[in-house]
Amino acid sequence: MNAAPIGKPVRMRVGVPAVLAFGSNLGDRAATIRAAVAALNEEPGIDVRAVSRLYETPALKPAGIDEEAPAYLNAVALVRTLLEPLGLLGVVNAVEDDLGRVREERWGDRTIDIDIVDFDGIMSDDDPRIVLPHPRVHERAFVLVPWLDVDPGARLAGRGAVADLAARATDPVQLWEDRS
């Protein structure tokens, strides 16, 4: 019988795939995204499988790109989870809260934003708390480009190949270089 050594945690590799997108434009953006990924990976029922490189993008507001607002860093993580979509949303929101997320303005500046982009290919808008896949993700290069980092063959339910969607997206995205 193969058993893990006593006292060593065993990470289960089960569940369904999900894609999470991270964005931060306040504070130490890179550290905040890394802290969010680490916090999610520590949660029971969530196993972070891959994390993209960081990309920098201008702030996108309802009226368009806001050059006056601080730029965002963005990343995507592939996870497997035992949670249902609303359970995962609850964990994601708790991590955001723990990292200082304030929800005062729609599309406002924030320490961290974590979106469930895709959950096992489910397409649903039955619950106003969570729409899958995430609305407008198919036109957001700041999600699509990092997603391709970790899954070059990715497909978005109802929309097709992520590579094709990224090629059509018009928001500017550039690989971020840590200069610290």
N, C-alpha and C positions, 0 to 999 in steps of 0.2 A: 504494500500500500504506500503510495506517495502522499505524504502529508507535509504541510508547511511546518517549519520549526516552531516550537511553542513560543508564543510571544510575538511572532512576526505577523503583521497584518497581511491578509490575503485580499487582493483586489479582484473582484469578480469581473469578468469580461463578457457581460451579457447585456440584454436590454435592446433598445431600438436606437437608431442613429438620429442625431439632431445636429443642427448647425446653429451656432451662436455668433452674433456680431457684437463687437465691442467698440465703443467710441468714447473719447475723452478730450475735452478742450480746456479744462481748468486744472491748475495745480501741476504736479509731476505726472504728466499724462501717461508716460510709459510705465512708471512704477504702479500707477493705479490700475492699468490694464493687467499688468502681471499679477497684482494682488487679487484682482477679480478672478482671473483664471485659476490661481492657486486656491482661492476660497471655494470655487465651484468644484474643483477636483477633490477637495476634502469632504465634500458633502456625500452622505450615504446615497447610493443610487445614481451617482454621476461619475463617469470615468472620462476624463479629457484625453482624447486620443492624439490630437494634433493641433498646433497653433501656428497661424501664419506669421509672416514677418509683419512689422508695423508699417503703416502707410499714413502719409500726412495729406490732409485735404482741407480746403477752406470750409468755413461754417456754412451750412445750407439751412436757410430759413424759409418760411412759407413763401416769401416774396422772391426767393432765389439765393444766390451766393452772397454772403455778407462778408466783404473784405475787412470790415472794421472789427468783427468778432474774432476771438482767438481761434487759430487753426485747430483742427481735430487730428488726433492719432486714431487709427482704426486697425482692427485685427479681426480675424475669424477663427473660431475653434470648432473642431469636430468632436462631438462627444457621443457616448452611448449612455443611455439612461434607463433606469427601471421606473421612472416617474411617468405619470400621465402628463399631457401638455399643461394643464392648469397647475399641477404640482411643481413642474419645472419652472413655470412662470413665478410661482410663489417663492421658490428658492432664489431665482434670478433677482426678483425685486428686493428680497432681504439682503442679498449681497450688495446691490446698489445702495440701499439704505445704510448699510454698515460702512460703505466707502464714501458717505457724505452726499449722496444724490439728493437734490432738492427739486421738487416738481412744482414750479411756480408758473413757468411759461412754456407753452407748446413749442417744441424745437428750440428751447432756450439753451444757453451755455450750461455745461454740466461736468461734474467730476467724472461721472461714468454713466454710460448708457449700455445696457445689454439687451439685445433683441433676440428672440427665438425666430430665426430666419426660416428654418425648415424643420419639421418634426416627422421623420419617417415617411416623407412624401405625402403626408396628409394634406388634403385641400378642404378647408372648413372656415365658414364665417358664421357658424351657428351661435357662438358665444361672443358678445361684444368685448369681453376681456382679452380674447386672443383670436387673431385671424391668421390662418396658415394657408400657404406660406405668408410671411410678413408682407403687408401691402407695400407696393412700390419697390420692393427689393430688386425686381427684374430690371429696374432702370437706374440703380444706384451703384456706380463703379466702386464707391468706397466700401461696399460689401462684396461685390462680385470679384474684384481683382484679388483681394486677400483670400477669398474662398478658393480661387484657382490655385493659389500657392499650396494649399493643403489637399486639394482634390481636383487635379486638372481635367478629369472626366466628369465633373459634377453636372447634375441636371436639376433644374428647378421644376417642381411639379406644376403642370399646366402651362409652362413657359418654354421648356426646352433646355438646350445646352447652355450652361453658365458662360462658357467661352464665347458663344454667339451673343448672349445678352451683354456681356462686358464689352464686346467690340462695338455695340451700338450705344452704350451709355456715354453721356457727354460730360459728366462732372469730372473735374481734374483730380487725379490721384497720382502721388509720387511716393516711391519707396523712401522711408524715413531713415536717416542716418543718425544714430545716437552720437552727439557731439560732446557729451559730458565726460 
